[in-house]
Amino acid sequence: MRELTTDTPASNETFSAVVSVAGHEATVAVSGEIDLATAPILRDVVLGVIESGECRTLVVDIGAVRFIDSTGLGVIVGANRRLADSGRRLLVAHPTSATRRVIEVSGLDRVLDIRS
């Protein structure tokens, strides 16, 4: 298991992304806020998993995410596209009602595979 934790300078909140791999599935469990300050960190973590070739399925677990903005959604959409281009898939797991609403309002619920 790899773990990355950092303080977001704008809000003093903690952001973390913990990667675990089991068989051909990798999970990135994210907590805190995914915004302009933390989206690049999430992008680096997700791209690291994708480029390692360790998984056929990447699960981005956002059950502990309190807030996500368009930059965070952009990271997830970019990862989804990259995985799809190589015959793999991305699942977004456990969105809270707040994060699900942002995904639905943006129309990405029609693009992303969302699992409760």
Backbone as JSON Lines, residues from 0, in Angstrom:
{"i":0,"aa":"M","n":[0.83,-1.16,0.0],"ca":[0.0,0.0,0.0],"c":[0.89,1.24,0.0]}
{"i":1,"aa":"R","n":[0.54,2.2,-0.87],"ca":[1.26,3.47,-0.9],"c":[0.33,4.54,-0.36]}
{"i":2,"aa":"E","n":[0.88,5.48,0.37],"ca":[0.05,6.55,0.92],"c":[0.7,7.89,0.66]}
{"i":3,"aa":"L","n":[-0.13,8.88,0.33],"ca":[0.33,10.23,0.12],"c":[-0.58,11.14,0.91]}
{"i":4,"aa":"T","n":[-0.04,11.94,1.79],"ca":[-0.82,12.87,2.59],"c":[-0.16,14.23,2.52]}
{"i":5,"aa":"T","n":[-0.98,15.26,2.36],"ca":[-0.44,16.62,2.33],"c":[-1.47,17.58,2.9]}
{"i":6,"aa":"D","n":[-1.02,18.69,3.42],"ca":[-1.93,19.74,3.87],"c":[-2.19,20.67,2.7]}
{"i":7,"aa":"T","n":[-3.44,21.01,2.5],"ca":[-3.76,21.98,1.46],"c":[-3.55,23.36,2.05]}
{"i":8,"aa":"P","n":[-2.67,24.16,1.45],"ca":[-2.32,25.45,2.04],"c":[-3.48,26.43,2.12]}
{"i":9,"aa":"A","n":[-4.46,26.32,1.22],"ca":[-5.54,27.3,1.19],"c":[-6.52,27.16,2.33]}
{"i":10,"aa":"S","n":[-6.67,25.97,2.87],"ca":[-7.74,25.78,3.84],"c":[-7.32,25.1,5.13]}
{"i":11,"aa":"N","n":[-6.09,24.68,5.22],"ca":[-5.59,23.93,6.37],"c":[-6.28,22.58,6.55]}
{"i":12,"aa":"E","n":[-7.0,22.13,5.53],"ca":[-7.62,20.82,5.56],"c":[-6.58,19.79,5.13]}
{"i":13,"aa":"T","n":[-6.81,18.55,5.48],"ca":[-5.9,17.49,5.06],"c":[-6.49,16.75,3.88]}
{"i":14,"aa":"F","n":[-5.67,16.52,2.87],"ca":[-6.03,15.74,1.7],"c":[-5.18,14.49,1.73]}
{"i":15,"aa":"S","n":[-5.77,13.36,1.46],"ca":[-4.96,12.16,1.34],"c":[-5.51,11.28,0.23]}
{"i":16,"aa":"A","n":[-4.6,10.53,-0.35],"ca":[-4.95,9.54,-1.36],"c":[-4.15,8.3,-1.05]}
{"i":17,"aa":"V","n":[-4.85,7.24,-0.71],"ca":[-4.21,5.98,-0.35],"c":[-4.47,4.98,-1.47]}
{"i":18,"aa":"V","n":[-3.4,4.41,-2.0],"ca":[-3.5,3.45,-3.1],"c":[-3.33,2.05,-2.56]}
{"i":19,"aa":"S","n":[-4.24,1.17,-2.95],"ca":[-4.08,-0.25,-2.63],"c":[-4.36,-1.04,-3.9]}
{"i":20,"aa":"V","n":[-3.64,-2.12,-4.05],"ca":[-3.77,-2.95,-5.24],"c":[-4.07,-4.37,-4.8]}
{"i":21,"aa":"A","n":[-5.12,-4.95,-5.39],"ca":[-5.47,-6.34,-5.13],"c":[-5.76,-6.99,-6.47]}
{"i":22,"aa":"G","n":[-4.89,-7.89,-6.85],"ca":[-5.06,-8.54,-8.15],"c":[-4.94,-7.53,-9.27]}
{"i":23,"aa":"H","n":[-5.95,-7.46,-10.11],"ca":[-5.94,-6.54,-11.26],"c":[-6.77,-5.29,-11.0]}
{"i":24,"aa":"E","n":[-7.05,-5.02,-9.71],"ca":[-7.83,-3.84,-9.36],"c":[-7.04,-2.98,-8.39]}
{"i":25,"aa":"A","n":[-6.95,-1.69,-8.72],"ca":[-6.32,-0.73,-7.83],"c":[-7.39,0.22,-7.32]}
{"i":26,"aa":"T","n":[-7.26,0.59,-6.06],"ca":[-8.19,1.54,-5.47],"c":[-7.41,2.74,-4.96]}
{"i":27,"aa":"V","n":[-7.89,3.93,-5.31],"ca":[-7.36,5.16,-4.76],"c":[-8.45,5.7,-3.85]}
{"i":28,"aa":"A","n":[-8.24,5.59,-2.55],"ca":[-9.2,6.08,-1.56],"c":[-8.81,7.51,-1.21]}
{"i":29,"aa":"V","n":[-9.69,8.44,-1.54],"ca":[-9.41,9.86,-1.38],"c":[-10.23,10.41,-0.22]}
{"i":30,"aa":"S","n":[-9.61,11.31,0.56],"ca":[-10.36,11.99,1.61],"c":[-9.99,13.46,1.61]}
{"i":31,"aa":"G","n":[-10.89,14.26,2.13],"ca":[-10.68,15.7,2.2],"c":[-11.37,16.41,1.06]}
{"i":32,"aa":"E","n":[-10.69,17.39,0.47],"ca":[-11.25,18.19,-0.61],"c":[-10.41,18.04,-1.87]}
{"i":33,"aa":"I","n":[-11.08,17.88,-2.99],"ca":[-10.39,17.83,-4.28],"c":[-10.7,19.14,-4.98]}
{"i":34,"aa":"D","n":[-9.71,20.01,-4.99],"ca":[-9.91,21.35,-5.55],"c":[-8.66,21.76,-6.32]}
{"i":35,"aa":"L","n":[-8.58,23.03,-6.65],"ca":[-7.45,23.53,-7.43],"c":[-6.1,23.21,-6.78]}
{"i":36,"aa":"A","n":[-6.06,23.23,-5.46],"ca":[-4.8,22.98,-4.75],"c":[-4.43,21.5,-4.7]}
{"i":37,"aa":"T","n":[-5.43,20.63,-4.62],"ca":[-5.14,19.2,-4.42],"c":[-5.31,18.34,-5.67]}
{"i":38,"aa":"A","n":[-6.02,18.84,-6.68],"ca":[-6.23,18.05,-7.9],"c":[-4.92,17.61,-8.55]}
{"i":39,"aa":"P","n":[-3.88,18.47,-8.59],"ca":[-2.62,18.0,-9.18],"c":[-2.0,16.83,-8.42]}
{"i":40,"aa":"I","n":[-2.2,16.79,-7.12],"ca":[-1.69,15.67,-6.33],"c":[-2.44,14.41,-6.69]}
{"i":41,"aa":"L","n":[-3.77,14.51,-6.77],"ca":[-4.58,13.37,-7.16],"c":[-4.2,12.91,-8.56]}
{"i":42,"aa":"R","n":[-3.98,13.85,-9.48],"ca":[-3.59,13.5,-10.85],"c":[-2.29,12.68,-10.83]}
{"i":43,"aa":"D","n":[-1.31,13.13,-10.05],"ca":[-0.04,12.4,-9.98],"c":[-0.23,10.99,-9.44]}
{"i":44,"aa":"V","n":[-1.05,10.85,-8.42],"ca":[-1.3,9.53,-7.83],"c":[-1.99,8.62,-8.85]}
{"i":45,"aa":"V","n":[-3.05,9.13,-9.46],"ca":[-3.83,8.33,-10.42],"c":[-2.98,7.96,-11.63]}
{"i":46,"aa":"L","n":[-2.24,8.92,-12.18],"ca":[-1.39,8.62,-13.33],"c":[-0.31,7.61,-12.98]}
{"i":47,"aa":"G","n":[0.21,7.7,-11.77],"ca":[1.2,6.71,-11.33],"c":[0.64,5.3,-11.35]}
{"i":48,"aa":"V","n":[-0.6,5.16,-10.89],"ca":[-1.25,3.85,-10.89],"c":[-1.5,3.39,-12.33]}
{"i":49,"aa":"I","n":[-2.02,4.28,-13.17],"ca":[-2.32,3.93,-14.55],"c":[-1.06,3.52,-15.3]}
{"i":50,"aa":"E","n":[-0.02,4.32,-15.17],"ca":[1.21,4.07,-15.91],"c":[1.97,2.85,-15.41]}
{"i":51,"aa":"S","n":[1.72,2.44,-14.16],"ca":[2.38,1.25,-13.64],"c":[1.89,-0.01,-14.32]}
{"i":52,"aa":"G","n":[0.68,0.06,-14.89],"ca":[0.1,-1.1,-15.54],"c":[-0.36,-2.17,-14.57]}
{"i":53,"aa":"E","n":[-0.46,-1.82,-13.29],"ca":[-0.82,-2.78,-12.26],"c":[-2.29,-3.2,-12.29]}
{"i":54,"aa":"C","n":[-3.13,-2.45,-12.99],"ca":[-4.56,-2.72,-12.87],"c":[-5.28,-2.71,-14.2]}
{"i":55,"aa":"R","n":[-6.34,-3.49,-14.24],"ca":[-7.3,-3.42,-15.34],"c":[-8.44,-2.49,-14.98]}
{"i":56,"aa":"T","n":[-8.7,-2.4,-13.67],"ca":[-9.76,-1.54,-13.16],"c":[-9.17,-0.62,-12.11]}
{"i":57,"aa":"L","n":[-9.48,0.66,-12.22],"ca":[-9.08,1.64,-11.21],"c":[-10.35,2.15,-10.54]}
{"i":58,"aa":"V","n":[-10.42,1.99,-9.24],"ca":[-11.54,2.47,-8.45],"c":[-11.08,3.74,-7.73]}
{"i":59,"aa":"V","n":[-11.79,4.84,-7.96],"ca":[-11.52,6.08,-7.23],"c":[-12.63,6.19,-6.2]}
{"i":60,"aa":"D","n":[-12.28,5.9,-4.95],"ca":[-13.24,5.9,-3.85],"c":[-13.29,7.3,-3.26]}
{"i":61,"aa":"I","n":[-14.42,8.0,-3.48],"ca":[-14.56,9.37,-3.0],"c":[-15.54,9.45,-1.83]}
{"i":62,"aa":"G","n":[-15.72,8.35,-1.13],"ca":[-16.65,8.31,0.0],"c":[-16.3,9.25,1.13]}
{"i":63,"aa":"A","n":[-15.03,9.61,1.26],"ca":[-14.59,10.52,2.33],"c":[-14.24,11.91,1.79]}
{"i":64,"aa":"V","n":[-14.68,12.2,0.57],"ca":[-14.42,13.52,-0.03],"c":[-15.58,14.44,0.35]}
{"i":65,"aa":"R","n":[-15.22,15.58,0.95],"ca":[-16.23,16.55,1.37],"c":[-16.6,17.52,0.26]}
{"i":66,"aa":"F","n":[-15.69,17.73,-0.7],"ca":[-15.89,18.72,-1.75],"c":[-15.08,18.33,-2.96]}
{"i":67,"aa":"I","n":[-15.66,18.52,-4.15],"ca":[-14.93,18.32,-5.39],"c":[-15.34,19.44,-6.35]}
{"i":68,"aa":"D","n":[-14.36,20.03,-7.02],"ca":[-14.66,21.07,-8.0],"c":[-14.33,20.58,-9.4]}
{"i":69,"aa":"S","n":[-14.4,21.48,-10.37],"ca":[-14.2,21.1,-11.76],"c":[-12.79,20.58,-12.03]}
{"i":70,"aa":"T","n":[-11.8,21.06,-11.3],"ca":[-10.44,20.53,-11.52],"c":[-10.35,19.08,-11.05]}
{"i":71,"aa":"G","n":[-11.01,18.76,-9.97],"ca":[-11.05,17.38,-9.5],"c":[-11.79,16.48,-10.46]}
{"i":72,"aa":"L","n":[-12.92,16.98,-10.97],"ca":[-13.67,16.21,-11.96],"c":[-12.83,16.0,-13.22]}
{"i":73,"aa":"G","n":[-12.06,17.02,-13.59],"ca":[-11.2,16.91,-14.76],"c":[-10.17,15.8,-14.62]}
{"i":74,"aa":"V","n":[-9.63,15.65,-13.42],"ca":[-8.67,14.57,-13.17],"c":[-9.33,13.21,-13.37]}
{"i":75,"aa":"I","n":[-10.54,13.07,-12.85],"ca":[-11.25,11.79,-12.96],"c":[-11.63,11.51,-14.41]}
{"i":76,"aa":"V","n":[-12.12,12.51,-15.12],"ca":[-12.49,12.32,-16.52],"c":[-11.25,11.98,-17.36]}
{"i":77,"aa":"G","n":[-10.15,12.66,-17.11],"ca":[-8.91,12.37,-17.84],"c":[-8.43,10.95,-17.59]}
{"i":78,"aa":"A","n":[-8.52,10.5,-16.34],"ca":[-8.13,9.12,-16.02],"c":[-9.06,8.13,-16.7]}
{"i":79,"aa":"N","n":[-10.35,8.44,-16.71],"ca":[-11.32,7.57,-17.36],"c":[-10.99,7.42,-18.85]}
{"i":80,"aa":"R","n":[-10.69,8.52,-19.49],"ca":[-10.36,8.51,-20.93],"c":[-9.09,7.69,-21.18]}
{"i":81,"aa":"R","n":[-8.08,7.94,-20.37],"ca":[-6.81,7.24,-20.55],"c":[-6.98,5.73,-20.37]}
{"i":82,"aa":"L","n":[-7.73,5.34,-19.36],"ca":[-7.97,3.92,-19.13],"c":[-8.78,3.31,-20.27]}
{"i":83,"aa":"A","n":[-9.83,3.99,-20.69],"ca":[-10.68,3.48,-21.77],"c":[-9.87,3.29,-23.05]}
{"i":84,"aa":"D","n":[-8.96,4.21,-23.32],"ca":[-8.13,4.11,-24.53],"c":[-7.25,2.86,-24.54]}
{"i":85,"aa":"S","n":[-6.97,2.34,-23.35],"ca":[-6.13,1.14,-23.27],"c":[-6.93,-0.11,-22.88]}
{"i":86,"aa":"G","n":[-8.26,-0.03,-23.01],"ca":[-9.1,-1.2,-22.74],"c":[-9.32,-1.49,-21.27]}
{"i":87,"aa":"R","n":[-9.06,-0.52,-20.43],"ca":[-9.28,-0.7,-18.99],"c":[-10.43,0.2,-18.57]}
{"i":88,"aa":"R","n":[-10.8,0.15,-17.28],"ca":[-11.94,0.94,-16.85],"c":[-11.72,1.63,-15.52]}
{"i":89,"aa":"L","n":[-12.51,2.67,-15.31],"ca":[-12.48,3.43,-14.07],"c":[-13.87,3.39,-13.44]}
{"i":90,"aa":"L","n":[-13.9,3.18,-12.15],"ca":[-15.14,3.24,-11.37],"c":[-14.99,4.33,-10.34]}
{"i":91,"aa":"V","n":[-16.03,5.13,-10.16],"ca":[-16.08,6.12,-9.09],"c":[-16.97,5.52,-8.01]}
{"i":92,"aa":"A","n":[-16.42,5.32,-6.83],"ca":[-17.15,4.61,-5.78],"c":[-17.52,5.52,-4.61]}
{"i":93,"aa":"H","n":[-18.68,5.23,-4.05],"ca":[-19.18,5.8,-2.8],"c":[-19.28,7.32,-2.77]}
{"i":94,"aa":"P","n":[-19.79,7.97,-3.82],"ca":[-19.91,9.42,-3.73],"c":[-20.91,9.8,-2.64]}
{"i":95,"aa":"T","n":[-20.59,10.86,-1.93],"ca":[-21.54,11.39,-0.95],"c":[-22.65,12.1,-1.71]}
{"i":96,"aa":"S","n":[-23.68,12.52,-1.03],"ca":[-24.75,13.23,-1.73],"c":[-24.23,14.52,-2.34]}
{"i":97,"aa":"A","n":[-23.31,15.2,-1.67],"ca":[-22.74,16.45,-2.21],"c":[-21.9,16.2,-3.45]}
{"i":98,"aa":"T","n":[-21.03,15.19,-3.42],"ca":[-20.19,14.93,-4.58],"c":[-21.01,14.34,-5.72]}
{"i":99,"aa":"R","n":[-22.01,13.54,-5.4],"ca":[-22.89,12.98,-6.44],"c":[-23.63,14.12,-7.15]}
{"i":100,"aa":"R","n":[-24.07,15.1,-6.39],"ca":[-24.79,16.25,-6.99],"c":[-23.9,16.99,-7.98]}
{"i":101,"aa":"V","n":[-22.65,17.22,-7.63],"ca":[-21.72,17.91,-8.54],"c":[-21.53,17.08,-9.81]}
{"i":102,"aa":"I","n":[-21.4,15.78,-9.65],"ca":[-21.22,14.89,-10.81],"c":[-22.47,14.92,-11.69]}
{"i":103,"aa":"E","n":[-23.65,14.9,-11.08],"ca":[-24.89,14.91,-11.85],"c":[-25.11,16.25,-12.55]}
{"i":104,"aa":"V","n":[-24.88,17.36,-11.84],"ca":[-25.08,18.68,-12.43],"c":[-24.16,18.89,-13.63]}
{"i":105,"aa":"S","n":[-22.96,18.33,-13.56],"ca":[-22.0,18.47,-14.66],"c":[-22.31,17.52,-15.82]}
{"i":106,"aa":"G","n":[-23.23,16.59,-15.61],"ca":[-23.57,15.63,-16.65],"c":[-22.64,14.44,-16.72]}
{"i":107,"aa":"L","n":[-21.69,14.39,-15.81],"ca":[-20.69,13.31,-15.85],"c":[-21.23,11.97,-15.35]}
{"i":108,"aa":"D","n":[-22.42,11.98,-14.75],"ca":[-23.02,10.71,-14.36],"c":[-23.38,9.88,-15.59]}
{"i":109,"aa":"R","n":[-23.46,10.51,-16.75],"ca":[-23.72,9.79,-18.0],"c":[-22.45,9.29,-18.65]}
{"i":110,"aa":"V","n":[-21.3,9.74,-18.17],"ca":[-20.01,9.39,-18.75],"c":[-19.25,8.42,-17.85]}
{"i":111,"aa":"L","n":[-19.33,8.65,-16.55],"ca":[-18.57,7.86,-15.57],"c":[-19.39,6.71,-15.04]}
{"i":112,"aa":"D","n":[-18.71,5.64,-14.67],"ca":[-19.35,4.48,-14.02],"c":[-19.32,4.77,-12.52]}
{"i":113,"aa":"I","n":[-20.5,5.09,-11.95],"ca":[-20.62,5.46,-10.55],"c":[-21.19,4.28,-9.78]}
{"i":114,"aa":"R","n":[-20.52,3.93,-8.67],"ca":[-20.99,2.84,-7.81],"c":[-21.2,3.36,-6.4]}
{"i":115,"aa":"S","n":[-22.39,3.11,-5.85],"ca":[-22.69,3.58,-4.49],"c":[-22.01,2.74,-3.44]}
